[in-house]
């Protein structure tokens, strides 16, 4: 059935309560779920009705008959196929992989800074562990910690403890 045929059939039906045939058309919805006639002002319709259903009210008994919008019942235009889902998963996987690789590289640089390795970072960026045993142990532990984090970049890294003085 076309939209026009549905509309003609709807308008020809009599009221199921009183058998009357005169109706006023409007919308039913809004916060208080009330009937707003078609001839109401635009401001009234705007502020009183957020999500509405097409409705007709019997002039004789006040019975409301609610009709769903036909466009809401249509199938979506874009079909979700297995191929499209596989492409979407591949795009998300590549994106997440590149993010994890960048994070791993950053964590490797931090491990190299604590280990004193100048092959990955410049000499100015290397932490100077000093000569104290506690400081050397701290930087060795931090280098080990960041090396582990670089091998597992998807895991969170706890905040660094304070460096011993």
N, CA, C and O atoms as a DFTB+ gen file, in Angstrom:
660 C
 N C O
     1  1       0.829      -1.181       0.000
     2  2       0.000       0.000       0.000
     3  2       0.874       1.245       0.000
     4  3       1.917       1.289       0.652
     5  1       0.445       2.225      -0.718
     6  2       1.160       3.497      -0.734
     7  2       0.742       4.324       0.475
     8  3      -0.229       4.002       1.160
     9  1       1.474       5.371       0.718
    10  2       1.168       6.250       1.853
    11  2      -0.196       6.885       1.691
    12  3      -0.937       7.039       2.662
    13  1      -0.529       7.252       0.469
    14  2      -1.829       7.885       0.210
    15  2      -2.978       6.913       0.465
    16  3      -4.005       7.305       1.018
    17  1      -2.818       5.661       0.073
    18  2      -3.862       4.664       0.319
    19  2      -4.052       4.427       1.814
    20  3      -5.180       4.282       2.285
    21  1      -2.949       4.390       2.558
    22  2      -3.031       4.197       4.003
    23  2      -3.747       5.375       4.636
    24  3      -4.605       5.193       5.499
    25  1      -3.399       6.586       4.210
    26  2      -4.030       7.779       4.760
    27  2      -5.530       7.785       4.472
    28  3      -6.323       8.113       5.353
    29  1      -5.929       7.426       3.250
    30  2      -7.351       7.392       2.891
    31  2      -8.092       6.356       3.727
    32  3      -9.205       6.612       4.187
    33  1      -7.487       5.189       3.927
    34  2      -8.115       4.136       4.723
    35  2      -8.249       4.572       6.172
    36  3      -9.275       4.316       6.802
    37  1      -7.220       5.230       6.712
    38  2      -7.251       5.718       8.088
    39  2      -8.378       6.720       8.300
    40  3      -9.097       6.659       9.297
    41  1      -8.524       7.642       7.352
    42  2      -9.525       8.703       7.486
    43  2     -10.954       8.188       7.304
    44  3     -11.898       8.812       7.788
    45  1     -11.123       7.055       6.611
    46  2     -12.469       6.535       6.379
    47  2     -12.983       5.686       7.535
    48  3     -14.174       5.380       7.587
    49  1     -12.121       5.303       8.453
    50  2     -12.541       4.466       9.570
    51  2     -13.362       5.276      10.564
    52  3     -13.120       6.465      10.775
    53  1     -14.333       4.611      11.167
    54  2     -15.142       5.266      12.197
    55  2     -14.530       5.017      13.564
    56  3     -13.693       4.130      13.726
    57  1     -14.948       5.799      14.541
    58  2     -14.453       5.664      15.913
    59  2     -14.903       4.315      16.471
    60  3     -16.089       3.992      16.398
    61  1     -13.987       3.521      17.026
    62  2     -14.376       2.210      17.566
    63  2     -15.177       2.320      18.867
    64  3     -15.795       1.343      19.290
    65  1     -15.175       3.480      19.499
    66  2     -15.890       3.652      20.763
    67  2     -17.338       4.082      20.526
    68  3     -18.275       3.438      20.997
    69  1     -17.504       5.201      19.775
    70  2     -18.855       5.758      19.621
    71  2     -19.405       5.637      18.202
    72  3     -20.584       5.905      17.973
    73  1     -18.559       5.234      17.243
    74  2     -19.002       5.114      15.862
    75  2     -19.022       6.435      15.113
    76  3     -19.481       6.489      13.972
    77  1     -18.531       7.509      15.738
    78  2     -18.499       8.831      15.100
    79  2     -17.486       8.892      13.980
    80  3     -16.585       8.058      13.893
    81  1     -17.639       9.872      13.134
    82  2     -16.749       9.986      11.987
    83  2     -16.040      11.320      11.890
    84  3     -15.323      11.546      10.915
    85  1     -16.201      12.210      12.846
    86  2     -15.505      13.498      12.757
    87  2     -14.319      13.487      13.723
    88  3     -14.459      13.170      14.904
    89  1     -13.154      13.843      13.188
    90  2     -11.909      13.773      13.940
    91  2     -11.158      15.089      13.832
    92  3     -11.359      15.857      12.892
    93  1     -10.288      15.341      14.807
    94  2      -9.293      16.401      14.686
    95  2      -7.928      15.721      14.770
    96  3      -7.671      14.911      15.661
    97  1      -7.071      16.068      13.830
    98  2      -5.752      15.445      13.748
    99  2      -4.755      16.244      14.547
   100  3      -4.882      17.462      14.679
   101  1      -3.762      15.559      15.081
   102  2      -2.694      16.206      15.827
   103  2      -1.598      15.214      16.140
   104  3      -1.434      14.204      15.455
   105  1      -0.845      15.520      17.193
   106  2       0.248      14.648      17.613
   107  2       0.101      14.375      19.099
   108  3      -0.456      15.183      19.842
   109  1       0.609      13.228      19.521
   110  2       0.555      12.823      20.916
   111  2       1.981      12.567      21.339
   112  3       2.678      11.764      20.720
   113  1       2.425      13.238      22.384
   114  2       3.787      13.020      22.854
   115  2       4.219      14.107      23.804
   116  3       3.396      14.820      24.378
   117  1       5.515      14.224      23.960
   118  2       6.064      15.229      24.836
   119  2       6.269      14.696      26.239
   120  3       6.105      13.505      26.505
   121  1       6.633      15.611      27.132
   122  2       6.954      15.239      28.499
   123  2       5.717      14.737      29.228
   124  3       5.766      13.697      29.884
   125  1       4.585      15.477      29.118
   126  2       3.371      15.088      29.816
   127  2       2.500      14.148      29.021
   128  3       1.401      13.813      29.464
   129  1       2.953      13.713      27.863
   130  2       2.184      12.843      26.968
   131  2       0.781      13.402      26.781
   132  3      -0.192      12.866      27.312
   133  1       0.692      14.462      26.034
   134  2      -0.586      15.115      25.803
   135  2      -0.851      15.248      24.316
   136  3       0.060      15.137      23.496
   137  1      -2.101      15.484      23.983
   138  2      -2.526      15.670      22.600
   139  2      -2.366      17.143      22.239
   140  3      -2.861      18.017      22.951
   141  1      -1.668      17.420      21.123
   142  2      -1.506      18.780      20.623
   143  2      -2.083      18.793      19.211
   144  3      -1.619      18.060      18.338
   145  1      -3.084      19.619      18.996
   146  2      -3.765      19.671      17.701
   147  2      -2.847      20.242      16.633
   148  3      -1.907      20.978      16.931
   149  1      -3.139      19.888      15.365
   150  2      -2.359      20.403      14.246
   151  2      -2.435      21.913      14.136
   152  3      -1.480      22.543      13.682
   153  1      -3.555      22.510      14.543
   154  2      -3.699      23.956      14.395
   155  2      -3.101      24.731      15.570
   156  3      -3.269      25.948      15.642
   157  1      -2.407      24.058      16.494
   158  2      -1.733      24.744      17.605
   159  2      -0.555      25.538      17.058
   160  3      -0.058      25.259      15.968
   161  1      -0.117      26.527      17.824
   162  2       0.988      27.372      17.361
   163  2       2.273      26.562      17.257
   164  3       2.425      25.520      17.896
   165  1       3.181      27.056      16.448
   166  2       4.454      26.371      16.237
   167  2       5.252      26.301      17.544
   168  3       5.907      25.295      17.814
   169  1       5.200      27.363      18.357
   170  2       5.924      27.367      19.624
   171  2       5.354      26.309      20.578
   172  3       6.107      25.638      21.283
   173  1       4.038      26.165      20.600
   174  2       3.411      25.148      21.448
   175  2       3.866      23.767      21.021
   176  3       4.198      22.931      21.862
   177  1       3.885      23.524      19.729
   178  2       4.301      22.223      19.214
   179  2       5.780      21.972      19.514
   180  3       6.169      20.849      19.837
   181  1       6.600      23.015      19.407
   182  2       8.040      22.870      19.603
   183  2       8.367      22.531      21.054
   184  3       9.152      21.621      21.318
   185  1       7.759      23.270      22.006
   186  2       8.129      23.098      23.398
   187  2       7.376      21.979      24.096
   188  3       7.873      21.455      25.094
   189  1       6.223      21.595      23.628
   190  2       5.449      20.574      24.315
   191  2       5.680      19.176      23.776
   192  3       5.374      18.198      24.460
   193  1       6.209      19.056      22.575
   194  2       6.324      17.737      21.965
   195  2       7.747      17.519      21.474
   196  3       8.205      18.190      20.548
   197  1       8.445      16.574      22.103
   198  2       9.798      16.239      21.671
   199  2       9.760      15.034      20.735
   200  3      10.261      15.102      19.612
   201  1       9.175      13.944      21.187
   202  2       9.003      12.773      20.334
   203  2       7.500      12.531      20.241
   204  3       6.826      12.345      21.255
   205  1       6.992      12.537      19.032
   206  2       5.542      12.522      18.884
   207  2       5.084      11.420      17.951
   208  3       5.828      10.954      17.088
   209  1       3.829      11.014      18.148
   210  2       3.169      10.061      17.273
   211  2       1.963      10.750      16.644
   212  3       1.286      11.548      17.292
   213  1       1.704      10.441      15.400
   214  2       0.544      11.005      14.699
   215  2      -0.721      10.455      15.351
   216  3      -0.840       9.247      15.556
   217  1      -1.666      11.338      15.677
   218  2      -2.844      10.956      16.451
   219  2      -4.081      11.658      15.918
   220  3      -4.001      12.775      15.406
   221  1      -5.225      10.997      16.041
   222  2      -6.496      11.669      15.757
   223  2      -7.408      11.484      16.958
   224  3      -7.416      10.435      17.603
   225  1      -8.186      12.544      17.246
   226  2      -9.085      12.538      18.395
   227  2     -10.511      12.628      17.886
   228  3     -10.838      13.493      17.073
   229  1     -11.356      11.734      18.368
   230  2     -12.765      11.742      17.984
   231  2     -13.415      12.985      18.581
   232  3     -13.292      13.245      19.778
   233  1     -14.113      13.755      17.734
   234  2     -14.765      14.982      18.194
   235  2     -15.965      14.678      19.076
   236  3     -16.369      15.522      19.876
   237  1     -16.541      13.491      18.946
   238  2     -17.735      13.145      19.720
   239  2     -17.401      12.649      21.130
   240  3     -17.973      13.124      22.111
   241  1     -16.460      11.680      21.228
   242  2     -16.190      11.077      22.538
   243  2     -14.798      11.383      23.084
   244  3     -14.527      11.095      24.249
   245  1     -13.909      11.957      22.275
   246  2     -12.563      12.294      22.742
   247  2     -11.577      11.137      22.689
   248  3     -10.463      11.262      23.197
   249  1     -11.954      10.022      22.093
   250  2     -11.070       8.870      21.982
   251  2      -9.865       9.223      21.116
   252  3     -10.020       9.832      20.057
   253  1      -8.651       8.842      21.562
   254  2      -7.424       9.066      20.797
   255  2      -7.032       7.780      20.092
   256  3      -7.012       6.707      20.695
   257  1      -6.720       7.898      18.809
   258  2      -6.188       6.776      18.044
   259  2      -4.791       7.182      17.582
   260  3      -4.625       8.207      16.921
   261  1      -3.789       6.376      17.932
   262  2      -2.392       6.693      17.674
   263  2      -1.909       5.886      16.476
   264  3      -2.185       4.690      16.376
   265  1      -1.182       6.544      15.560
   266  2      -0.651       5.907      14.350
   267  2       0.859       6.089      14.323
   268  3       1.371       7.173      14.600
   269  1       1.565       5.013      13.984
   270  2       3.024       5.084      13.864
   271  2       3.388       5.691      12.525
   272  3       2.663       5.540      11.541
   273  1       4.524       6.384      12.495
   274  2       5.009       6.962      11.248
   275  2       5.511       5.849      10.342
   276  3       6.216       4.950      10.800
   277  1       5.161       5.897       9.077
   278  2       5.608       4.876       8.130
   279  2       7.116       4.906       7.904
   280  3       7.708       3.832       7.801
   281  1       7.791       6.081       7.819
   282  2       9.233       6.059       7.593
   283  2      10.013       5.380       8.715
   284  3      11.110       4.877       8.471
   285  1       9.488       5.350       9.925
   286  2      10.197       4.715      11.025
   287  2      10.215       3.194      10.876
   288  3      11.023       2.520      11.515
   289  1       9.342       2.655      10.046
   290  2       9.258       1.221       9.881
   291  2      10.105       0.699       8.728
   292  3      10.157      -0.508       8.495
   293  1      10.766       1.592       8.009
   294  2      11.588       1.159       6.866
   295  2      12.885       0.510       7.336
   296  3      13.386       0.796       8.423
   297  1      13.411      -0.362       6.497
   298  2      14.684      -1.008       6.787
   299  2      15.818      -0.006       6.575
   300  3      15.680       0.908       5.762
   301  1      16.926      -0.157       7.283
   302  2      18.043       0.775       7.091
   303  2      18.612       0.661       5.686
   304  3      18.584      -0.405       5.071
   305  1      19.122       1.768       5.194
   306  2      19.664       1.784       3.828
   307  2      21.004       1.073       3.734
   308  3      21.295       0.438       2.720
   309  1      21.819       1.168       4.770
   310  2      23.138       0.534       4.755
   311  2      23.009      -0.850       5.379
   312  3      22.540      -1.006       6.507
   313  1      23.430      -1.828       4.629
   314  2      23.383      -3.190       5.152
   315  2      24.732      -3.536       5.767
   316  3      25.788      -3.226       5.214
   317  1      24.671      -4.178       6.908
   318  2      25.900      -4.595       7.572
   319  2      26.189      -6.017       7.124
   320  3      25.525      -6.966       7.540
   321  1      27.190      -6.144       6.271
   322  2      27.555      -7.455       5.752
   323  2      28.785      -7.966       6.489
   324  3      29.444      -7.219       7.213
   325  1      29.085      -9.233       6.299
   326  2      30.261      -9.828       6.924
   327  2      31.522      -9.148       6.392
   328  3      32.461      -8.909       7.152
   329  1      31.553      -8.841       5.120
   330  2      32.714      -8.184       4.529
   331  2      32.943      -6.812       5.168
   332  3      34.075      -6.470       5.511
   333  1      31.880      -6.031       5.328
   334  2      32.022      -4.697       5.935
   335  2      32.455      -4.794       7.389
   336  3      33.247      -3.980       7.864
   337  1      31.935      -5.789       8.092
   338  2      32.355      -5.975       9.482
   339  2      33.829      -6.376       9.559
   340  3      34.551      -5.921      10.447
   341  1      34.275      -7.223       8.638
   342  2      35.682      -7.623       8.623
   343  2      36.580      -6.426       8.324
   344  3      37.647      -6.284       8.921
   345  1      36.153      -5.571       7.405
   346  2      36.930      -4.367       7.085
   347  2      36.969      -3.444       8.305
   348  3      38.017      -2.881       8.621
   349  1      35.846      -3.288       8.983
   350  2      35.803      -2.434      10.171
   351  2      36.720      -2.973      11.264
   352  3      37.437      -2.207      11.907
   353  1      36.700      -4.278      11.475
   354  2      37.562      -4.880      12.487
   355  2      39.027      -4.710      12.096
   356  3      39.864      -4.450      12.959
   357  1      39.349      -4.851      10.817
   358  2      40.728      -4.669      10.364
   359  2      41.194      -3.230      10.586
   360  3      42.328      -3.006      11.010
   361  1      40.337      -2.265      10.305
   362  2      40.700      -0.858      10.504
   363  2      40.931      -0.566      11.982
   364  3      41.896       0.106      12.348
   365  1      40.049      -1.072      12.819
   366  2      40.219      -0.865      14.261
   367  2      41.487      -1.560      14.751
   368  3      42.215      -1.007      15.576
   369  1      41.757      -2.758      14.256
   370  2      42.965      -3.486      14.661
   371  2      44.243      -2.768      14.267
   372  3      45.175      -2.683      15.067
   373  1      44.303      -2.249      13.048
   374  2      45.491      -1.515      12.597
   375  2      45.662      -0.239      13.414
   376  3      46.779       0.115      13.790
   377  1      44.565       0.444      13.686
   378  2      44.640       1.681      14.482
   379  2      45.150       1.397      15.889
   380  3      46.046       2.083      16.383
   381  1      44.575       0.383      16.530
   382  2      45.023       0.045      17.880
   383  2      46.467      -0.458      17.885
   384  3      47.225      -0.166      18.811
   385  1      46.846      -1.209      16.857
   386  2      48.225      -1.694      16.759
   387  2      49.223      -0.556      16.648
   388  3      50.287      -0.593      17.265
   389  1      48.875       0.465      15.855
   390  2      49.802       1.590      15.718
   391  2      49.888       2.389      17.013
   392  3      50.959       2.878      17.372
   393  1      48.760       2.523      17.719
   394  2      48.796       3.217      19.009
   395  2      49.644       2.460      20.030
   396  3      50.428       3.058      20.766
   397  1      49.474       1.133      20.063
   398  2      50.262       0.333      20.993
   399  2      51.742       0.359      20.640
   400  3      52.587       0.360      21.535
   401  1      52.069       0.381      19.356
   402  2      53.477       0.435      18.954
   403  2      54.114       1.758      19.358
   404  3      55.263       1.790      19.798
   405  1      53.359       2.861      19.205
   406  2      53.887       4.163      19.649
   407  2      54.111       4.178      21.158
   408  3      55.114       4.706      21.638
   409  1      53.177       3.597      21.897
   410  2      53.327       3.558      23.355
   411  2      54.508       2.678      23.737
   412  3      55.254       3.015      24.656
   413  1      54.688       1.565      23.052
   414  2      55.818       0.674      23.345
   415  2      57.141       1.382      23.069
   416  3      58.092       1.238      23.837
   417  1      57.209       2.149      21.976
   418  2      58.442       2.885      21.666
   419  2      58.738       3.918      22.748
   420  3      59.889       4.097      23.148
   421  1      57.701       4.589      23.214
   422  2      57.887       5.573      24.287
   423  2      58.377       4.893      25.564
   424  3      59.265       5.411      26.242
   425  1      57.810       3.746      25.891
   426  2      58.235       3.017      27.090
   427  2      59.656       2.467      26.939
   428  3      60.397       2.416      27.920
   429  1      60.050       2.053      25.721
   430  2      61.429       1.596      25.485
   431  2      62.416       2.739      25.687
   432  3      63.486       2.546      26.263
   433  1      62.049       3.951      25.203
   434  2      62.917       5.120      25.410
   435  2      63.075       5.421      26.906
   436  3      64.172       5.738      27.366
   437  1      61.975       5.321      27.663
   438  2      62.050       5.576      29.101
   439  2      62.924       4.524      29.788
   440  3      63.680       4.856      30.701
   441  1      62.830       3.262      29.362
   442  2      63.683       2.210      29.932
   443  2      65.147       2.490      29.602
   444  3      66.022       2.296      30.447
   445  1      65.417       2.945      28.383
   446  2      66.797       3.255      27.996
   447  2      67.340       4.436      28.794
   448  3      68.523       4.465      29.133
   449  1      66.484       5.404      29.093
   450  2      66.937       6.547      29.896
   451  2      67.347       6.095      31.295
   452  3      68.345       6.569      31.838
   453  1      66.579       5.183      31.872
   454  2      66.925       4.709      33.225
   455  2      68.119       3.768      33.194
   456  3      68.872       3.710      34.166
   457  1      68.316       3.026      32.102
   458  2      69.432       2.079      32.011
   459  2      70.733       2.765      31.625
   460  3      71.805       2.175      31.765
   461  1      70.658       4.009      31.139
   462  2      71.868       4.713      30.721
   463  2      72.295       4.342      29.316
   464  3      73.440       4.599      28.944
   465  1      71.417       3.748      28.521
   466  2      71.711       3.337      27.148
   467  2      71.540       4.540      26.230
   468  3      70.441       5.082      26.114
   469  1      72.625       4.961      25.577
   470  2      72.555       6.134      24.706
   471  2      72.257       5.762      23.258
   472  3      72.277       6.631      22.387
   473  1      71.979       4.480      22.984
   474  2      71.676       4.084      21.606
   475  2      70.248       4.507      21.211
   476  3      69.981       4.726      20.030
   477  1      69.329       4.622      22.187
   478  2      67.949       4.997      21.883
   479  2      67.629       6.447      22.225
   480  3      66.706       7.031      21.657
   481  1      68.379       7.024      23.142
   482  2      68.123       8.407      23.561
   483  2      69.422       9.184      23.535
   484  3      70.507       8.602      23.505
   485  1      69.308      10.507      23.548
   486  2      70.516      11.331      23.530
   487  2      71.170      11.322      24.909
   488  3      70.549      10.931      25.897
   489  1      72.406      11.749      24.963
   490  2      73.170      11.733      26.201
   491  2      72.560      12.664      27.247
   492  3      72.648      12.395      28.445
   493  1      71.939      13.760      26.796
   494  2      71.337      14.702      27.733
   495  2      70.094      14.115      28.411
   496  3      69.747      14.506      29.526
   497  1      69.424      13.173      27.733
   498  2      68.190      12.602      28.278
   499  2      68.422      11.461      29.255
   500  3      67.500      11.073      29.973
   501  1      69.646      10.907      29.300
   502  2      69.939       9.769      30.163
   503  2      69.957      10.248      31.613
   504  3      70.560      11.273      31.931
   505  1      69.291       9.496      32.485
   506  2      69.330       9.806      33.916
   507  2      70.712       9.472      34.448
   508  3      71.291       8.440      34.109
   509  1      71.220      10.340      35.265
   510  2      72.528      10.093      35.886
   511  2      72.285       9.388      37.211
   512  3      71.850      10.023      38.172
   513  1      72.557       8.087      37.284
   514  2      72.263       7.363      38.504
   515  2      73.139       7.772      39.680
   516  3      72.831       7.429      40.822
   517  1      74.199       8.478      39.433
   518  2      75.074       8.879      40.533
   519  2      75.908       7.715      41.013
   520  3      76.009       6.683      40.350
   521  1      76.501       7.897      42.173
   522  2      77.387       6.855      42.698
   523  2      76.771       6.111      43.867
   524  3      77.324       5.115      44.333
   525  1      75.625       6.589      44.348
   526  2      75.006       5.946      45.499
   527  2      74.365       4.617      45.088
   528  3      73.820       4.503      43.990
   529  1      74.429       3.646      45.940
   530  2      73.901       2.315      45.648
   531  2      72.378       2.338      45.525
   532  3      71.821       1.648      44.671
   533  1      71.705       3.112      46.355
   534  2      70.246       3.185      46.314
   535  2      69.756       3.787      45.002
   536  3      68.749       3.343      44.449
   537  1      70.456       4.785      44.510
   538  2      70.070       5.435      43.265
   539  2      70.276       4.502      42.080
   540  3      69.452       4.450      41.166
   541  1      71.399       3.753      42.104
   542  2      71.652       2.794      41.024
   543  2      70.595       1.697      41.019
   544  3      70.103       1.299      39.963
   545  1      70.254       1.215      42.203
   546  2      69.237       0.164      42.313
   547  2      67.877       0.675      41.835
   548  3      67.140      -0.047      41.164
   549  1      67.548       1.926      42.183
   550  2      66.281       2.534      41.758
   551  2      66.200       2.593      40.230
   552  3      65.190       2.197      39.648
   553  1      67.264       3.088      39.576
   554  2      67.246       3.212      38.118
   555  2      67.260       1.845      37.432
   556  3      66.665       1.682      36.366
   557  1      67.934       0.859      38.037
   558  2      67.915      -0.486      37.469
   559  2      66.496      -1.062      37.541
   560  3      66.022      -1.681      36.589
   561  1      65.827      -0.852      38.672
   562  2      64.452      -1.343      38.833
   563  2      63.497      -0.619      37.876
   564  3      62.592      -1.234      37.313
   565  1      63.704       0.692      37.697
   566  2      62.846       1.451      36.790
   567  2      63.075       1.014      35.338
   568  3      62.122       0.923      34.563
   569  1      64.328       0.745      34.968
   570  2      64.615       0.271      33.610
   571  2      63.946      -1.078      33.367
   572  3      63.391      -1.318      32.294
   573  1      64.000      -1.958      34.370
   574  2      63.356      -3.259      34.242
   575  2      61.831      -3.103      34.145
   576  3      61.169      -3.784      33.361
   577  1      61.309      -2.210      34.942
   578  2      59.865      -1.969      34.942
   579  2      59.388      -1.447      33.589
   580  3      58.382      -1.923      33.063
   581  1      60.094      -0.479      33.023
   582  2      59.693       0.081      31.729
   583  2      59.965      -0.884      30.574
   584  3      59.261      -0.848      29.565
   585  1      60.978      -1.746      30.709
   586  2      61.206      -2.776      29.688
   587  2      60.029      -3.755      29.654
   588  3      59.564      -4.147      28.583
   589  1      59.560      -4.141      30.838
   590  2      58.392      -5.027      30.907
   591  2      57.169      -4.336      30.315
   592  3      56.402      -4.951      29.575
   593  1      56.989      -3.065      30.640
   594  2      55.842      -2.315      30.118
   595  2      55.929      -2.162      28.599
   596  3      54.899      -2.154      27.925
   597  1      57.138      -2.041      28.050
   598  2      57.300      -1.923      26.594
   599  2      56.952      -3.236      25.895
   600  3      56.459      -3.234      24.767
   601  1      57.213      -4.367      26.578
   602  2      56.852      -5.659      25.993
   603  2      55.354      -5.927      26.095
   604  3      54.820      -6.739      25.340
   605  1      54.668      -5.251      27.023
   606  2      53.225      -5.395      27.222
   607  2      52.581      -4.003      27.252
   608  3      52.138      -3.559      28.311
   609  1      52.523      -3.307      26.107
   610  2      52.068      -1.908      26.116
   611  2      50.574      -1.741      26.403
   612  3      50.137      -0.619      26.659
   613  1      49.791      -2.791      26.373
   614  2      48.358      -2.680      26.646
   615  2      48.067      -2.660      28.150
   616  3      46.955      -2.328      28.559
   617  1      49.053      -3.012      28.971
   618  2      48.869      -3.002      30.418
   619  2      49.163      -1.614      30.984
   620  3      50.013      -0.902      30.449
   621  1      48.474      -1.219      32.056
   622  2      48.766       0.089      32.655
   623  2      50.089       0.060      33.418
   624  3      50.538      -0.993      33.870
   625  1      50.700       1.231      33.550
   626  2      51.935       1.371      34.306
   627  2      51.629       2.258      35.507
   628  3      51.102       3.362      35.363
   629  1      51.968       1.758      36.695
   630  2      51.718       2.529      37.915
   631  2      52.639       3.749      37.945
   632  3      53.694       3.738      37.310
   633  1      52.261       4.789      38.665
   634  2      53.130       5.968      38.764
   635  2      54.486       5.605      39.362
   636  3      54.593       4.679      40.167
   637  1      55.502       6.332      38.966
   638  2      56.850       6.073      39.463
   639  2      56.948       6.402      40.940
   640  3      56.395       7.400      41.401
   641  1      57.665       5.544      41.694
   642  2      57.922       5.904      43.091
   643  2      58.948       7.034      43.144
   644  3      59.639       7.298      42.160
   645  1      59.042       7.689      44.277
   646  2      60.006       8.779      44.418
   647  2      61.420       8.228      44.398
   648  3      61.697       7.152      44.927
   649  1      62.305       8.988      43.778
   650  2      63.706       8.560      43.694
   651  2      64.384       8.765      45.026
   652  3      64.226       9.815      45.648
   653  1      65.145       7.768      45.480
   654  2      65.828       7.944      46.771
   655  2      66.919       9.006      46.675
   656  3      67.541       9.187      45.628
   657  1      67.136       9.699      47.780
   658  2      68.146      10.784      47.772
   659  2      69.368      10.403      48.534
   660  3      70.308      11.192      48.628
